[in-house]
Amino acid sequence: MFQQSNHNQQIHELVLMTKSPKMLAAGDVVQLLGVTYQYIDKLVKEGRLPFQQTSSGRIFREEDVLAFKREREKKSKTDPRIKTKR
């Protein structure tokens, strides 16, 4: 079951790469990652999550957020301090 889900996620990401990038607002990133706005600010300040500044705030490319999420999920398997939204 996990392999099928991972396969579907990879297909989804390939489709994203062929289209123009989908942009997410900070609130979308908070929901997708299951974290707080403060944590998003921390990631931005540390340079761990790329963003673009607009007149109405920060926006994030969906593919960057998904890549961060995958890496975070991989690390959560070996680091019990990392909690992920499943």
HTML snippet that shows the backbone in 3Dmol.js (N, CA, C, O; Angstrom):
<script src="https://3Dmol.org/build/3Dmol-min.js"></script>
<div id="view" style="width:600px;height:400px;position:relative"></div>
<script>
const pdb = `
ATOM      1  N   MET A   1       0.831  -1.196   0.000  1.00  0.00           N
ATOM      2  CA  MET A   1       0.000   0.000   0.000  1.00  0.00           C
ATOM      3  C   MET A   1       0.872   1.256   0.000  1.00  0.00           C
ATOM      4  O   MET A   1       0.602   2.207  -0.734  1.00  0.00           O
ATOM      5  N   PHE A   2       1.932   1.253   0.837  1.00  0.00           N
ATOM      6  CA  PHE A   2       2.804   2.421   0.907  1.00  0.00           C
ATOM      7  C   PHE A   2       3.491   2.657  -0.434  1.00  0.00           C
ATOM      8  O   PHE A   2       3.621   3.800  -0.871  1.00  0.00           O
ATOM      9  N   GLN A   3       3.933   1.581  -1.091  1.00  0.00           N
ATOM     10  CA  GLN A   3       4.620   1.731  -2.365  1.00  0.00           C
ATOM     11  C   GLN A   3       3.697   2.359  -3.406  1.00  0.00           C
ATOM     12  O   GLN A   3       4.132   3.211  -4.180  1.00  0.00           O
ATOM     13  N   GLN A   4       2.440   1.951  -3.434  1.00  0.00           N
ATOM     14  CA  GLN A   4       1.481   2.532  -4.383  1.00  0.00           C
ATOM     15  C   GLN A   4       1.298   4.021  -4.107  1.00  0.00           C
ATOM     16  O   GLN A   4       1.276   4.828  -5.037  1.00  0.00           O
ATOM     17  N   SER A   5       1.167   4.388  -2.830  1.00  0.00           N
ATOM     18  CA  SER A   5       1.002   5.783  -2.456  1.00  0.00           C
ATOM     19  C   SER A   5       2.232   6.594  -2.869  1.00  0.00           C
ATOM     20  O   SER A   5       2.106   7.697  -3.401  1.00  0.00           O
ATOM     21  N   ASN A   6       3.417   6.039  -2.620  1.00  0.00           N
ATOM     22  CA  ASN A   6       4.661   6.711  -2.997  1.00  0.00           C
ATOM     23  C   ASN A   6       4.741   6.854  -4.513  1.00  0.00           C
ATOM     24  O   ASN A   6       5.168   7.893  -5.016  1.00  0.00           O
ATOM     25  N   HIS A   7       4.336   5.822  -5.239  1.00  0.00           N
ATOM     26  CA  HIS A   7       4.333   5.860  -6.707  1.00  0.00           C
ATOM     27  C   HIS A   7       3.389   6.955  -7.209  1.00  0.00           C
ATOM     28  O   HIS A   7       3.736   7.712  -8.115  1.00  0.00           O
ATOM     29  N   ASN A   8       2.208   7.033  -6.622  1.00  0.00           N
ATOM     30  CA  ASN A   8       1.248   8.073  -7.019  1.00  0.00           C
ATOM     31  C   ASN A   8       1.806   9.463  -6.747  1.00  0.00           C
ATOM     32  O   ASN A   8       1.603  10.383  -7.539  1.00  0.00           O
ATOM     33  N   GLN A   9       2.507   9.616  -5.631  1.00  0.00           N
ATOM     34  CA  GLN A   9       3.094  10.908  -5.297  1.00  0.00           C
ATOM     35  C   GLN A   9       4.167  11.267  -6.323  1.00  0.00           C
ATOM     36  O   GLN A   9       4.259  12.423  -6.735  1.00  0.00           O
ATOM     37  N   GLN A  10       4.974  10.300  -6.739  1.00  0.00           N
ATOM     38  CA  GLN A  10       6.006  10.560  -7.735  1.00  0.00           C
ATOM     39  C   GLN A  10       5.377  10.966  -9.070  1.00  0.00           C
ATOM     40  O   GLN A  10       5.872  11.879  -9.731  1.00  0.00           O
ATOM     41  N   ILE A  11       4.303  10.306  -9.466  1.00  0.00           N
ATOM     42  CA  ILE A  11       3.611  10.665 -10.710  1.00  0.00           C
ATOM     43  C   ILE A  11       3.064  12.080 -10.606  1.00  0.00           C
ATOM     44  O   ILE A  11       3.190  12.874 -11.538  1.00  0.00           O
ATOM     45  N   HIS A  12       2.454  12.392  -9.464  1.00  0.00           N
ATOM     46  CA  HIS A  12       1.910  13.726  -9.236  1.00  0.00           C
ATOM     47  C   HIS A  12       3.005  14.784  -9.377  1.00  0.00           C
ATOM     48  O   HIS A  12       2.786  15.835  -9.979  1.00  0.00           O
ATOM     49  N   GLU A  13       4.177  14.502  -8.823  1.00  0.00           N
ATOM     50  CA  GLU A  13       5.272  15.457  -8.886  1.00  0.00           C
ATOM     51  C   GLU A  13       5.806  15.603 -10.308  1.00  0.00           C
ATOM     52  O   GLU A  13       6.210  16.698 -10.699  1.00  0.00           O
ATOM     53  N   LEU A  14       5.816  14.530 -11.086  1.00  0.00           N
ATOM     54  CA  LEU A  14       6.236  14.620 -12.485  1.00  0.00           C
ATOM     55  C   LEU A  14       5.275  15.477 -13.291  1.00  0.00           C
ATOM     56  O   LEU A  14       5.694  16.260 -14.143  1.00  0.00           O
ATOM     57  N   VAL A  15       3.993  15.327 -13.019  1.00  0.00           N
ATOM     58  CA  VAL A  15       2.992  16.149 -13.707  1.00  0.00           C
ATOM     59  C   VAL A  15       3.201  17.612 -13.345  1.00  0.00           C
ATOM     60  O   VAL A  15       3.091  18.485 -14.205  1.00  0.00           O
ATOM     61  N   LEU A  16       3.501  17.885 -12.082  1.00  0.00           N
ATOM     62  CA  LEU A  16       3.742  19.262 -11.657  1.00  0.00           C
ATOM     63  C   LEU A  16       4.914  19.884 -12.405  1.00  0.00           C
ATOM     64  O   LEU A  16       4.879  21.066 -12.748  1.00  0.00           O
ATOM     65  N   MET A  17       5.944  19.097 -12.657  1.00  0.00           N
ATOM     66  CA  MET A  17       7.130  19.628 -13.318  1.00  0.00           C
ATOM     67  C   MET A  17       6.865  20.007 -14.768  1.00  0.00           C
ATOM     68  O   MET A  17       7.559  20.863 -15.316  1.00  0.00           O
ATOM     69  N   THR A  18       5.873  19.386 -15.397  1.00  0.00           N
ATOM     70  CA  THR A  18       5.592  19.683 -16.798  1.00  0.00           C
ATOM     71  C   THR A  18       4.691  20.898 -16.959  1.00  0.00           C
ATOM     72  O   THR A  18       4.587  21.442 -18.058  1.00  0.00           O
ATOM     73  N   LYS A  19       4.056  21.323 -15.918  1.00  0.00           N
ATOM     74  CA  LYS A  19       3.190  22.500 -15.944  1.00  0.00           C
ATOM     75  C   LYS A  19       3.923  23.675 -15.311  1.00  0.00           C
ATOM     76  O   LYS A  19       5.002  23.515 -14.740  1.00  0.00           O
ATOM     77  N   SER A  20       3.330  24.848 -15.419  1.00  0.00           N
ATOM     78  CA  SER A  20       3.900  25.977 -14.695  1.00  0.00           C
ATOM     79  C   SER A  20       3.728  25.705 -13.199  1.00  0.00           C
ATOM     80  O   SER A  20       2.749  25.085 -12.784  1.00  0.00           O
ATOM     81  N   PRO A  21       4.661  26.159 -12.415  1.00  0.00           N
ATOM     82  CA  PRO A  21       4.632  25.797 -10.991  1.00  0.00           C
ATOM     83  C   PRO A  21       3.404  26.361 -10.266  1.00  0.00           C
ATOM     84  O   PRO A  21       3.019  27.514 -10.457  1.00  0.00           O
ATOM     85  N   LYS A  22       2.818  25.524  -9.443  1.00  0.00           N
ATOM     86  CA  LYS A  22       1.700  25.962  -8.604  1.00  0.00           C
ATOM     87  C   LYS A  22       2.285  26.663  -7.384  1.00  0.00           C
ATOM     88  O   LYS A  22       3.219  26.173  -6.749  1.00  0.00           O
ATOM     89  N   MET A  23       1.724  27.792  -7.081  1.00  0.00           N
ATOM     90  CA  MET A  23       2.212  28.575  -5.944  1.00  0.00           C
ATOM     91  C   MET A  23       1.256  28.433  -4.772  1.00  0.00           C
ATOM     92  O   MET A  23       0.038  28.378  -4.940  1.00  0.00           O
ATOM     93  N   LEU A  24       1.839  28.375  -3.577  1.00  0.00           N
ATOM     94  CA  LEU A  24       1.061  28.222  -2.353  1.00  0.00           C
ATOM     95  C   LEU A  24       1.285  29.408  -1.427  1.00  0.00           C
ATOM     96  O   LEU A  24       2.393  29.936  -1.330  1.00  0.00           O
ATOM     97  N   ALA A  25       0.230  29.814  -0.755  1.00  0.00           N
ATOM     98  CA  ALA A  25       0.344  30.832   0.283  1.00  0.00           C
ATOM     99  C   ALA A  25       0.864  30.165   1.560  1.00  0.00           C
ATOM    100  O   ALA A  25       0.840  28.940   1.679  1.00  0.00           O
ATOM    101  N   ALA A  26       1.323  30.961   2.492  1.00  0.00           N
ATOM    102  CA  ALA A  26       1.869  30.427   3.743  1.00  0.00           C
ATOM    103  C   ALA A  26       0.843  29.552   4.461  1.00  0.00           C
ATOM    104  O   ALA A  26       1.203  28.528   5.040  1.00  0.00           O
ATOM    105  N   GLY A  27      -0.406  29.938   4.429  1.00  0.00           N
ATOM    106  CA  GLY A  27      -1.451  29.142   5.078  1.00  0.00           C
ATOM    107  C   GLY A  27      -1.591  27.759   4.461  1.00  0.00           C
ATOM    108  O   GLY A  27      -1.847  26.780   5.162  1.00  0.00           O
ATOM    109  N   ASP A  28      -1.423  27.683   3.153  1.00  0.00           N
ATOM    110  CA  ASP A  28      -1.463  26.385   2.469  1.00  0.00           C
ATOM    111  C   ASP A  28      -0.300  25.510   2.907  1.00  0.00           C
ATOM    112  O   ASP A  28      -0.460  24.306   3.106  1.00  0.00           O
ATOM    113  N   VAL A  29       0.878  26.124   3.057  1.00  0.00           N
ATOM    114  CA  VAL A  29       2.070  25.389   3.477  1.00  0.00           C
ATOM    115  C   VAL A  29       1.893  24.885   4.906  1.00  0.00           C
ATOM    116  O   VAL A  29       2.262  23.753   5.219  1.00  0.00           O
ATOM    117  N   VAL A  30       1.335  25.717   5.762  1.00  0.00           N
ATOM    118  CA  VAL A  30       1.066  25.321   7.147  1.00  0.00           C
ATOM    119  C   VAL A  30       0.189  24.072   7.168  1.00  0.00           C
ATOM    120  O   VAL A  30       0.477  23.123   7.897  1.00  0.00           O
ATOM    121  N   GLN A  31      -0.872  24.068   6.377  1.00  0.00           N
ATOM    122  CA  GLN A  31      -1.782  22.920   6.346  1.00  0.00           C
ATOM    123  C   GLN A  31      -1.135  21.697   5.727  1.00  0.00           C
ATOM    124  O   GLN A  31      -1.296  20.588   6.237  1.00  0.00           O
ATOM    125  N   LEU A  32      -0.409  21.878   4.644  1.00  0.00           N
ATOM    126  CA  LEU A  32       0.217  20.758   3.949  1.00  0.00           C
ATOM    127  C   LEU A  32       1.257  20.060   4.830  1.00  0.00           C
ATOM    128  O   LEU A  32       1.347  18.833   4.841  1.00  0.00           O
ATOM    129  N   LEU A  33       2.037  20.851   5.565  1.00  0.00           N
ATOM    130  CA  LEU A  33       3.083  20.281   6.405  1.00  0.00           C
ATOM    131  C   LEU A  33       2.611  19.953   7.825  1.00  0.00           C
ATOM    132  O   LEU A  33       3.262  19.189   8.538  1.00  0.00           O
ATOM    133  N   GLY A  34       1.487  20.529   8.230  1.00  0.00           N
ATOM    134  CA  GLY A  34       0.995  20.297   9.584  1.00  0.00           C
ATOM    135  C   GLY A  34       1.858  20.976  10.632  1.00  0.00           C
ATOM    136  O   GLY A  34       2.114  20.419  11.699  1.00  0.00           O
ATOM    137  N   VAL A  35       2.307  22.197  10.313  1.00  0.00           N
ATOM    138  CA  VAL A  35       3.176  22.955  11.219  1.00  0.00           C
ATOM    139  C   VAL A  35       2.560  24.328  11.480  1.00  0.00           C
ATOM    140  O   VAL A  35       1.472  24.630  10.990  1.00  0.00           O
ATOM    141  N   THR A  36       3.256  25.151  12.247  1.00  0.00           N
ATOM    142  CA  THR A  36       2.764  26.488  12.567  1.00  0.00           C
ATOM    143  C   THR A  36       3.372  27.529  11.629  1.00  0.00           C
ATOM    144  O   THR A  36       4.348  27.256  10.930  1.00  0.00           O
ATOM    145  N   TYR A  37       2.784  28.720  11.623  1.00  0.00           N
ATOM    146  CA  TYR A  37       3.342  29.837  10.861  1.00  0.00           C
ATOM    147  C   TYR A  37       4.750  30.169  11.372  1.00  0.00           C
ATOM    148  O   TYR A  37       5.635  30.519  10.591  1.00  0.00           O
ATOM    149  N   GLN A  38       4.942  30.057  12.676  1.00  0.00           N
ATOM    150  CA  GLN A  38       6.247  30.355  13.257  1.00  0.00           C
ATOM    151  C   GLN A  38       7.316  29.407  12.722  1.00  0.00           C
ATOM    152  O   GLN A  38       8.451  29.818  12.480  1.00  0.00           O
ATOM    153  N   TYR A  39       6.954  28.143  12.539  1.00  0.00           N
ATOM    154  CA  TYR A  39       7.906  27.179  12.010  1.00  0.00           C
ATOM    155  C   TYR A  39       8.236  27.492  10.547  1.00  0.00           C
ATOM    156  O   TYR A  39       9.382  27.353  10.120  1.00  0.00           O
ATOM    157  N   ILE A  40       7.232  27.913   9.788  1.00  0.00           N
ATOM    158  CA  ILE A  40       7.468  28.317   8.398  1.00  0.00           C
ATOM    159  C   ILE A  40       8.440  29.497   8.368  1.00  0.00           C
ATOM    160  O   ILE A  40       9.367  29.516   7.559  1.00  0.00           O
ATOM    161  N   ASP A  41       8.230  30.488   9.252  1.00  0.00           N
ATOM    162  CA  ASP A  41       9.143  31.634   9.337  1.00  0.00           C
ATOM    163  C   ASP A  41      10.569  31.181   9.638  1.00  0.00           C
ATOM    164  O   ASP A  41      11.527  31.688   9.055  1.00  0.00           O
ATOM    165  N   LYS A  42      10.697  30.232  10.541  1.00  0.00           N
ATOM    166  CA  LYS A  42      12.014  29.710  10.907  1.00  0.00           C
ATOM    167  C   LYS A  42      12.687  29.044   9.696  1.00  0.00           C
ATOM    168  O   LYS A  42      13.866  29.273   9.429  1.00  0.00           O
ATOM    169  N   LEU A  43      11.926  28.224   8.975  1.00  0.00           N
ATOM    170  CA  LEU A  43      12.471  27.552   7.792  1.00  0.00           C
ATOM    171  C   LEU A  43      12.931  28.559   6.744  1.00  0.00           C
ATOM    172  O   LEU A  43      13.972  28.377   6.113  1.00  0.00           O
ATOM    173  N   VAL A  44      12.155  29.614   6.565  1.00  0.00           N
ATOM    174  CA  VAL A  44      12.494  30.664   5.599  1.00  0.00           C
ATOM    175  C   VAL A  44      13.772  31.370   6.032  1.00  0.00           C
ATOM    176  O   VAL A  44      14.681  31.563   5.225  1.00  0.00           O
ATOM    177  N   LYS A  45      13.843  31.757   7.304  1.00  0.00           N
ATOM    178  CA  LYS A  45      15.019  32.480   7.809  1.00  0.00           C
ATOM    179  C   LYS A  45      16.276  31.630   7.724  1.00  0.00           C
ATOM    180  O   LYS A  45      17.364  32.159   7.496  1.00  0.00           O
ATOM    181  N   GLU A  46      16.142  30.318   7.904  1.00  0.00           N
ATOM    182  CA  GLU A  46      17.280  29.409   7.823  1.00  0.00           C
ATOM    183  C   GLU A  46      17.623  29.036   6.377  1.00  0.00           C
ATOM    184  O   GLU A  46      18.625  28.363   6.132  1.00  0.00           O
ATOM    185  N   GLY A  47      16.800  29.467   5.424  1.00  0.00           N
ATOM    186  CA  GLY A  47      17.045  29.154   4.024  1.00  0.00           C
ATOM    187  C   GLY A  47      16.693  27.727   3.653  1.00  0.00           C
ATOM    188  O   GLY A  47      17.150  27.227   2.625  1.00  0.00           O
ATOM    189  N   ARG A  48      15.893  27.066   4.467  1.00  0.00           N
ATOM    190  CA  ARG A  48      15.546  25.662   4.225  1.00  0.00           C
ATOM    191  C   ARG A  48      14.298  25.509   3.366  1.00  0.00           C
ATOM    192  O   ARG A  48      14.018  24.418   2.868  1.00  0.00           O
ATOM    193  N   LEU A  49      13.546  26.590   3.188  1.00  0.00           N
ATOM    194  CA  LEU A  49      12.328  26.544   2.387  1.00  0.00           C
ATOM    195  C   LEU A  49      12.298  27.770   1.473  1.00  0.00           C
ATOM    196  O   LEU A  49      12.061  28.885   1.938  1.00  0.00           O
ATOM    197  N   PRO A  50      12.539  27.566   0.172  1.00  0.00           N
ATOM    198  CA  PRO A  50      12.564  28.699  -0.756  1.00  0.00           C
ATOM    199  C   PRO A  50      11.193  29.368  -0.869  1.00  0.00           C
ATOM    200  O   PRO A  50      10.157  28.723  -0.711  1.00  0.00           O
ATOM    201  N   PHE A  51      11.210  30.661  -1.143  1.00  0.00           N
ATOM    202  CA  PHE A  51       9.965  31.413  -1.279  1.00  0.00           C
ATOM    203  C   PHE A  51      10.187  32.596  -2.201  1.00  0.00           C
ATOM    204  O   PHE A  51      11.318  32.934  -2.553  1.00  0.00           O
ATOM    205  N   GLN A  52       9.093  33.210  -2.580  1.00  0.00           N
ATOM    206  CA  GLN A  52       9.135  34.478  -3.308  1.00  0.00           C
ATOM    207  C   GLN A  52       8.333  35.483  -2.502  1.00  0.00           C
ATOM    208  O   GLN A  52       7.258  35.170  -1.991  1.00  0.00           O
ATOM    209  N   GLN A  53       8.858  36.677  -2.395  1.00  0.00           N
ATOM    210  CA  GLN A  53       8.160  37.735  -1.673  1.00  0.00           C
ATOM    211  C   GLN A  53       7.271  38.489  -2.641  1.00  0.00           C
ATOM    212  O   GLN A  53       7.722  38.907  -3.707  1.00  0.00           O
ATOM    213  N   THR A  54       6.019  38.664  -2.280  1.00  0.00           N
ATOM    214  CA  THR A  54       5.093  39.470  -3.079  1.00  0.00           C
ATOM    215  C   THR A  54       4.600  40.619  -2.222  1.00  0.00           C
ATOM    216  O   THR A  54       4.911  40.693  -1.033  1.00  0.00           O
ATOM    217  N   SER A  55       3.843  41.501  -2.814  1.00  0.00           N
ATOM    218  CA  SER A  55       3.317  42.639  -2.049  1.00  0.00           C
ATOM    219  C   SER A  55       2.338  42.187  -0.971  1.00  0.00           C
ATOM    220  O   SER A  55       2.109  42.909   0.000  1.00  0.00           O
ATOM    221  N   SER A  56       1.759  40.997  -1.135  1.00  0.00           N
ATOM    222  CA  SER A  56       0.798  40.519  -0.139  1.00  0.00           C
ATOM    223  C   SER A  56       1.383  39.439   0.781  1.00  0.00           C
ATOM    224  O   SER A  56       0.656  38.868   1.593  1.00  0.00           O
ATOM    225  N   GLY A  57       2.673  39.157   0.664  1.00  0.00           N
ATOM    226  CA  GLY A  57       3.303  38.178   1.554  1.00  0.00           C
ATOM    227  C   GLY A  57       4.168  37.193   0.790  1.00  0.00           C
ATOM    228  O   GLY A  57       4.501  37.408  -0.376  1.00  0.00           O
ATOM    229  N   ARG A  58       4.517  36.134   1.451  1.00  0.00           N
ATOM    230  CA  ARG A  58       5.365  35.106   0.844  1.00  0.00           C
ATOM    231  C   ARG A  58       4.525  34.079   0.100  1.00  0.00           C
ATOM    232  O   ARG A  58       3.422  33.729   0.519  1.00  0.00           O
ATOM    233  N   ILE A  59       5.073  33.603  -1.017  1.00  0.00           N
ATOM    234  CA  ILE A  59       4.463  32.480  -1.717  1.00  0.00           C
ATOM    235  C   ILE A  59       5.544  31.419  -1.938  1.00  0.00           C
ATOM    236  O   ILE A  59       6.732  31.730  -2.026  1.00  0.00           O
ATOM    237  N   PHE A  60       5.109  30.178  -2.024  1.00  0.00           N
ATOM    238  CA  PHE A  60       6.014  29.045  -2.102  1.00  0.00           C
ATOM    239  C   PHE A  60       5.628  28.171  -3.284  1.00  0.00           C
ATOM    240  O   PHE A  60       4.442  27.975  -3.547  1.00  0.00           O
ATOM    241  N   ARG A  61       6.613  27.644  -3.998  1.00  0.00           N
ATOM    242  CA  ARG A  61       6.320  26.701  -5.078  1.00  0.00           C
ATOM    243  C   ARG A  61       5.919  25.370  -4.456  1.00  0.00           C
ATOM    244  O   ARG A  61       6.587  24.873  -3.549  1.00  0.00           O
ATOM    245  N   GLU A  62       4.834  24.803  -4.944  1.00  0.00           N
ATOM    246  CA  GLU A  62       4.339  23.546  -4.396  1.00  0.00           C
ATOM    247  C   GLU A  62       5.409  22.459  -4.460  1.00  0.00           C
ATOM    248  O   GLU A  62       5.540  21.666  -3.527  1.00  0.00           O
ATOM    249  N   GLU A  63       6.172  22.415  -5.547  1.00  0.00           N
ATOM    250  CA  GLU A  63       7.182  21.358  -5.675  1.00  0.00           C
ATOM    251  C   GLU A  63       8.279  21.502  -4.626  1.00  0.00           C
ATOM    252  O   GLU A  63       8.831  20.496  -4.180  1.00  0.00           O
ATOM    253  N   ASP A  64       8.610  22.740  -4.217  1.00  0.00           N
ATOM    254  CA  ASP A  64       9.597  22.941  -3.149  1.00  0.00           C
ATOM    255  C   ASP A  64       9.054  22.458  -1.813  1.00  0.00           C
ATOM    256  O   ASP A  64       9.769  21.832  -1.031  1.00  0.00           O
ATOM    257  N   VAL A  65       7.789  22.751  -1.561  1.00  0.00           N
ATOM    258  CA  VAL A  65       7.161  22.339  -0.307  1.00  0.00           C
ATOM    259  C   VAL A  65       7.056  20.816  -0.241  1.00  0.00           C
ATOM    260  O   VAL A  65       7.310  20.219   0.805  1.00  0.00           O
ATOM    261  N   LEU A  66       6.679  20.186  -1.364  1.00  0.00           N
ATOM    262  CA  LEU A  66       6.580  18.724  -1.384  1.00  0.00           C
ATOM    263  C   LEU A  66       7.946  18.068  -1.208  1.00  0.00           C
ATOM    264  O   LEU A  66       8.061  17.034  -0.550  1.00  0.00           O
ATOM    265  N   ALA A  67       8.969  18.661  -1.789  1.00  0.00           N
ATOM    266  CA  ALA A  67      10.325  18.125  -1.622  1.00  0.00           C
ATOM    267  C   ALA A  67      10.751  18.232  -0.161  1.00  0.00           C
ATOM    268  O   ALA A  67      11.339  17.299   0.387  1.00  0.00           O
ATOM    269  N   PHE A  68      10.454  19.369   0.470  1.00  0.00           N
ATOM    270  CA  PHE A  68      10.773  19.530   1.885  1.00  0.00           C
ATOM    271  C   PHE A  68      10.014  18.503   2.717  1.00  0.00           C
ATOM    272  O   PHE A  68      10.572  17.910   3.641  1.00  0.00           O
ATOM    273  N   LYS A  69       8.747  18.295   2.388  1.00  0.00           N
ATOM    274  CA  LYS A  69       7.918  17.340   3.124  1.00  0.00           C
ATOM    275  C   LYS A  69       8.483  15.921   3.009  1.00  0.00           C
ATOM    276  O   LYS A  69       8.557  15.200   4.004  1.00  0.00           O
ATOM    277  N   ARG A  70       8.879  15.523   1.803  1.00  0.00           N
ATOM    278  CA  ARG A  70       9.457  14.186   1.614  1.00  0.00           C
ATOM    279  C   ARG A  70      10.721  14.001   2.449  1.00  0.00           C
ATOM    280  O   ARG A  70      10.907  12.973   3.100  1.00  0.00           O
ATOM    281  N   GLU A  71      11.579  15.008   2.418  1.00  0.00           N
ATOM    282  CA  GLU A  71      12.828  14.938   3.183  1.00  0.00           C
ATOM    283  C   GLU A  71      12.540  14.862   4.685  1.00  0.00           C
ATOM    284  O   GLU A  71      13.189  14.118   5.421  1.00  0.00           O
ATOM    285  N   ARG A  72      11.570  15.635   5.111  1.00  0.00           N
ATOM    286  CA  ARG A  72      11.192  15.647   6.526  1.00  0.00           C
ATOM    287  C   ARG A  72      10.616  14.291   6.951  1.00  0.00           C
ATOM    288  O   ARG A  72      10.905  13.802   8.043  1.00  0.00           O
ATOM    289  N   GLU A  73       9.803  13.693   6.084  1.00  0.00           N
ATOM    290  CA  GLU A  73       9.237  12.375   6.390  1.00  0.00           C
ATOM    291  C   GLU A  73      10.323  11.314   6.446  1.00  0.00           C
ATOM    292  O   GLU A  73      10.269  10.403   7.272  1.00  0.00           O
ATOM    293  N   LYS A  74      11.316  11.435   5.560  1.00  0.00           N
ATOM    294  CA  LYS A  74      12.421  10.478   5.574  1.00  0.00           C
ATOM    295  C   LYS A  74      13.216  10.601   6.873  1.00  0.00           C
ATOM    296  O   LYS A  74      13.582   9.593   7.478  1.00  0.00           O
ATOM    297  N   LYS A  75      13.481  11.832   7.300  1.00  0.00           N
ATOM    298  CA  LYS A  75      14.235  12.050   8.536  1.00  0.00           C
ATOM    299  C   LYS A  75      13.442  11.617   9.767  1.00  0.00           C
ATOM    300  O   LYS A  75      14.023  11.200  10.769  1.00  0.00           O
ATOM    301  N   SER A  76      12.099  11.718   9.688  1.00  0.00           N
ATOM    302  CA  SER A  76      11.275  11.380  10.855  1.00  0.00           C
ATOM    303  C   SER A  76      11.356   9.894  11.201  1.00  0.00           C
ATOM    304  O   SER A  76      11.045   9.497  12.324  1.00  0.00           O
ATOM    305  N   LYS A  77      11.772   9.080  10.243  1.00  0.00           N
ATOM    306  CA  LYS A  77      11.896   7.642  10.498  1.00  0.00           C
ATOM    307  C   LYS A  77      13.055   7.326  11.428  1.00  0.00           C
ATOM    308  O   LYS A  77      13.048   6.296  12.103  1.00  0.00           O
ATOM    309  N   THR A  78      14.057   8.209  11.469  1.00  0.00           N
ATOM    310  CA  THR A  78      15.216   7.974  12.329  1.00  0.00           C
ATOM    311  C   THR A  78      15.325   8.973  13.470  1.00  0.00           C
ATOM    312  O   THR A  78      16.117   8.767  14.389  1.00  0.00           O
ATOM    313  N   ASP A  79      14.557  10.038  13.434  1.00  0.00           N
ATOM    314  CA  ASP A  79      14.620  11.063  14.481  1.00  0.00           C
ATOM    315  C   ASP A  79      13.239  11.227  15.125  1.00  0.00           C
ATOM    316  O   ASP A  79      12.344  11.830  14.532  1.00  0.00           O
ATOM    317  N   PRO A  80      13.068  10.688  16.342  1.00  0.00           N
ATOM    318  CA  PRO A  80      11.752  10.734  16.985  1.00  0.00           C
ATOM    319  C   PRO A  80      11.275  12.151  17.329  1.00  0.00           C
ATOM    320  O   PRO A  80      10.104  12.343  17.653  1.00  0.00           O
ATOM    321  N   ARG A  81      12.166  13.139  17.261  1.00  0.00           N
ATOM    322  CA  ARG A  81      11.746  14.506  17.557  1.00  0.00           C
ATOM    323  C   ARG A  81      10.927  15.113  16.435  1.00  0.00           C
ATOM    324  O   ARG A  81      10.198  16.082  16.648  1.00  0.00           O
ATOM    325  N   ILE A  82      11.044  14.549  15.237  1.00  0.00           N
ATOM    326  CA  ILE A  82      10.333  15.090  14.068  1.00  0.00           C
ATOM    327  C   ILE A  82       8.960  14.443  13.973  1.00  0.00           C
ATOM    328  O   ILE A  82       8.837  13.225  13.842  1.00  0.00           O
ATOM    329  N   LYS A  83       7.954  15.261  14.039  1.00  0.00           N
ATOM    330  CA  LYS A  83       6.569  14.789  13.905  1.00  0.00           C
ATOM    331  C   LYS A  83       6.081  15.177  12.520  1.00  0.00           C
ATOM    332  O   LYS A  83       6.288  16.306  12.077  1.00  0.00           O
ATOM    333  N   THR A  84       5.433  14.242  11.838  1.00  0.00           N
ATOM    334  CA  THR A  84       4.919  14.541  10.507  1.00  0.00           C
ATOM    335  C   THR A  84       3.423  14.286  10.464  1.00  0.00           C
ATOM    336  O   THR A  84       2.885  13.459  11.199  1.00  0.00           O
ATOM    337  N   LYS A  85       2.773  15.021   9.581  1.00  0.00           N
ATOM    338  CA  LYS A  85       1.347  14.861   9.348  1.00  0.00           C
ATOM    339  C   LYS A  85       1.184  13.728   8.357  1.00  0.00           C
ATOM    340  O   LYS A  85       1.735  13.800   7.259  1.00  0.00           O
ATOM    341  N   ARG A  86       0.465  12.708   8.694  1.00  0.00           N
ATOM    342  CA  ARG A  86       0.310  11.536   7.809  1.00  0.00           C
ATOM    343  C   ARG A  86      -1.065  11.492   7.213  1.00  0.00           C
ATOM    344  O   ARG A  86      -1.376  10.581   6.446  1.00  0.00           O
TER     345      ARG A  86
END
`;
const viewer = $3Dmol.createViewer("view");
viewer.addModel(pdb, "pdb");
viewer.setStyle({}, {cartoon: {color: "spectrum"}});
viewer.zoomTo();
viewer.render();
</script>
